[in-house]
Amino acid sequence: MLMAHPSVLRELIARYEAQHRRCTTHGDAQERRRMDDVVYTLCVTTGTREIEAALQAARRQLGRVGREGDGPALPA
C-alpha cells in the first residue's frame, strides 16, 4: 500500500481540525463543502471510508514515523 508523506498527513489533519472548528461556528454551505473536501482527501489518502478511521490511520502512520526517528509524531 502506498503511504502518504508524513508532512501531507500532518497538513490534512490540521486542515480537518481547523475546518471542523469553522463548521461548528459557521455552518454555512461553503464551509460544509470545504469540510467534505478535506474529509474526502483524508479518507482517500489513508485508504479508508470514514473520517474517524482516516484520522486513526493517519495518526497511527505518524506514530510509526516518530518511533522510527524520521520526524516528530503528531499527538493523538
HELIX and SHEET records of a PDB file:
HELIX    1   1 PRO A    6  THR A   25  1                                  20    
HELIX    2   2 ALA A   29  THR A   46  1                                  18    
HELIX    3   3 ILE A   51  GLU A   68  1                                  18    
END                                                                             
